[in-house]
Amino acid sequence: MLPDFNRLKIFYFVYRYQSTVQAANRLHLTQSGISQHLKKLERELGTELFTRLHKKLVPTQAGETLYASLAPFVESLEETLEGLQLAKDQPHGLLRVGAPVEFGQRYLPAWCAAYRAQHPAVRFHLELGHPSVLLQQLKEGTLDFAFVDVFSHTSTLTYERSLLSIEPVYTEELLLVGVPELLPKASRKKWKLDDFTSFSYVAYNANAASLHSWFLHHWEAIPGKLSLAFTVESVQAARSAILHGMGLGVLPSQWIQEELNTQELFVIKTDKTPQTNPISLVQLLDKKPTLTERSFVAHCRTQLA
């Protein structure tokens, strides 16, 4: 059974100053009160912690052992409490941020570096992963907030939506693209849904949510069972597979501007407006953001703008 922590704290300062007088001054207690607490602690532990030599206290082997175990905890606790106080007035401490893999790799390191240049007392942990994983971590309290992307017609963000604050902060266009060799009729202005039954496809997973979402947006239907030639949970890898002619696939427009300009890739267009995918800032609804969180979120919005 652990002894009273207040008595452990008193022991720590008595050992640190090697004096009950200085410990009493530090803790705003009387010297007699300090001595009484020490005696109670020794009785609880069943061992002497100091040898009393007139007005001098000499730590025993048990006292040395206890201090060696206690000191790192108390010093770390003091530092943490000091950080908590500082964080009320200025950005300080650790921020735990989640993001989709490519979005996070592309933007977050630069944003964090720019922010830390202004606020060097802030540290970051960046978690990259699938929206369902990030949302679970938010729920468990291991992330402070996350940037989450979801395709239309999926239910990722409806997961316990009543617990979440969801704010779209960035929108990307999602384009169905392929290499010219796969699209002999790429110049056609009018595509029919049946035209897509003969193609192979590149998708991010076996359920092909991105492709289903694109077809539902443009036709409100899916052209039968799609033939998946390649699945990978990575925009960059999917882009590479599409460029190597493995099939059609949905890519965010900002990842393929160069290929579109050089006509290495063609966009399949319909009468509908391009499909968009919002990147949303997601936090627990009832969580009160800290000054550091509010400040960094404002910084991210500036970078996105």
N, C-alpha and C positions, 0 to 999 in steps of 0.2 A: 504494500500500500504506500502511495506517495505521501511524503510529509507535507505539511502546510507550505504552499509556495512562498508566502510572505516571509516565513522564517528562512527559507532557502535564499531569498533575495537579501535578507539581512546578513546571513552568513557570507554571501558573495561580496558585499561591500566591506564587511569587517576584514575578510581575507585580503581584499584588494588594497585597503588602506593600512592593514595591520594595526588597526586602532578602533576601539569602540567609540571613542570621542569623534573622530573624523566621520565614521559611518553614521553616527547619530546626527551630525550636522548635515550630512548629505541627504539623509532620509527624513530630516525634520522630526526626529524622535529624541527622547531622553536617553542618556547613557545607560541608566538603570533599565529602561525598557529594552534596549539592545541586548544587554547582558541576560535579561530574563528570557528573551526569545532564543538566544543562543543555547542556554541551558535546556530549554524545552526541546529544541531540535536535537541536542545530544541525547536526551532521554528517549526521544522517538527513535533515533537511529541506534541507540544502545552502544555508543562509542564516543570518546572525546574527540573533538575537532581541533582544539587548541590546548596547548600547555600554557598555564598562566604563570609567568615569571614576574612577580611584582606588578608593574604597570605594562608589561610587554606580553603580547600574545604570539606564541610560536606554533605554527600549524603542525598537527600530527600527520602521520602517514595517511590516516583516514581523511583528514582535512585536505591534504594535497590531492588525494584521489577524487574527492567530491568536487573540489574547485575545478579540476581539469575537465570534469564532465559538464559542470554547470556553466563555466565561463563562456564557451562558444554560443550556447543558447541565449544567455542573458545579453551578450554583446550583439548578437544577431537581432534579438528582440528590440533592443534599444534603437538599432539602426532602422528596423522596420517601422517602429512607432514614430521615429523622427521623419521618415519618408512619408508616412500617412499625414502628418501635420503639414509638411511641405506641399503635399499634393492638393491641399485645400486652396493654396494661393498661387501655385504655378504648376505647369505640367511636370510630372515626376513619376518614376516607377515603371513597372512592366505593363505593356499593352499586348494583349493576346488577340490577334486578328486572323480571321479565316477568309479564304478566297478560293475561287475555282483555280485549277492548276495554271492554265495558260494566262488568264487574267492576272493572277497573283504574280507569276514569274515575270510578266511583261511590265507591270506597273508598280507593284507594291514596294520592291526594294528601292527604287528611285524616290518614291514618295516618302518612305521611312527615312532615307538618308537626308533628304531635304528638310524634313521636319526635325530630325535629330540635330542638324546643324544649328537650328534655332533653339532647340530644347535638349541639350546634351544629357540631362538627367533622366530622359525617357529611354527605355529599352523596349525591344520588340521581340515577340515570338510570332512567327507567321506560319499558319497551318493551311496547307494546300490540299484540297480534296473535293469529293463529290458533294453536291448540296445536301443530300440526306445525311451524310456524315457530319458536315458542318452544323446543320440544324440540331442534330443530337448533342453535339458538343456545346452548343449554345444552351440547350435545355439543361445540361449537366453542370453548367457554369464554368467550363474549362476554356471558353472563349468569351471575350468581352463583347464582340460583335463580329459580323461576317458580311462579306460581299457575296451574294448568291445569284447565280444565273439559272433561269428556268425557261424551258421551251413552252410555248403556248400549248394548251390542251393536255398538260401534265399536271399532276396534283402535288408536286414537290412542296410548294409553299402552302398548300392547304393543310399540311400536316400540323395539327394543333395550332391553327392560325390564330385562335383566340389568345394564345400566349405570346404572340410575336408582334413586334412593331416592324412593318415592312415599308420601306421608302425607296421607290425607283430612283436611281441616281445617274444611270447611264443606259443608253439604248444602242444596240448594235444591229445592223441589218444581217439577216441570214439568207444566203444565196445558194441555190442549187446550181452546181457547176460541174464541168467535165472538160476533158481535153478535146480539141477539134476532131481527132480521129474517131471519137465515140459519137460525135454529133454531126453526121453528114447533113442534117437539116437544121443546123444551128442558126441559120439566118431566117428560119420560119418565124413569122410573127404570131401565128396562132397554133398553140399546142393543144392536143386533146389528151385526156387522162389515159386513154388506151395506148397512146404513144410510148408510155413509160413502162409497159409490161415486159419489154424485151431487154431492158438495160440491167447491168449488174450495178451494185451499189456499195459504197463505203459508208459505214455507220460507226457510231461511238460505242454501241453495245448491241447485244443480240435482239433487243426489243425495238431497235431502230426508231427511238422516240423522235429524234431530230427529223428524220425523213417523214414519218407519219405526221408530225406537226406541220411540216412544209406543205404536204399534199392536202391536209385538212384546211390549212389556211387558204390555199389557192383553189381547191375544188370541193372542199367539204367531203372528200372521199379519198380512199387509198386504192391504187391500181392493183388489187389482188395481193398475193404474197410476194414481197420484194425479195429478189435474189441478192443476198449479201455476200459479196466476194471478200470483204475485209472489214473487221471490226477492231477498234482500238479506242481506248479512253484518253485520247489526246488530239487536240486540234492540229498540232504541227504534224503528227504522224498521219492523221487522216488527210491533210493537205498533200503530204508527200505521196501517199498511195493514189490519190486522185490524179496528181501530176504524172504518175507512172502508168496511168491508163487503167487502173483497176476497177473503175466504175464512177458513177455520179455520186456526189455527196454534198451535204450542206456545210458551208463554211461561213464564219463571220467575215463581213466585207473587208474589215480593216486588216485582215491577215493575208489578203490576196490582191491588194491594189496593184502591185508590180506585175503579177501574172495576168491580171485583166488588161493592164495597159499594153503589155507585149503580146496579148492574145494567146498566151499559153493556155489560158482557161477561158471558157465561154460561160456566160450566165444564161440560164433558161428563164425566160420572162413570160409572164402571163398578163392578163388584163388587170389582175389584182395589184394593189400596192405591195411593195416588198414586205416580207415578214420581218418583224423585229423581235428582239429578245432583250428584255430589260435586265440589267444588273441592279439588284436591289440591296440596299443596306438593311440588314436584319439584326434586331436586338430583342431581348426579352422585354415584353410590353411593360411589366411592372418594375423593371430595373431602372434606378435613377443613375444616369450616366455621370461619371466623374468629370471633373474639370479637364483632365488629360484626355479622356475619351471624346468629350465635346470638341476640344481644341483640334484633335487629330482628324476627326470626321470633317470639321470645317476645312481643314487643310486638304483633305482628299477631294472634297467638292470643288475647291479652287483648282486643283490639278486636273480634274475631269473637265471642268469648264474650259 
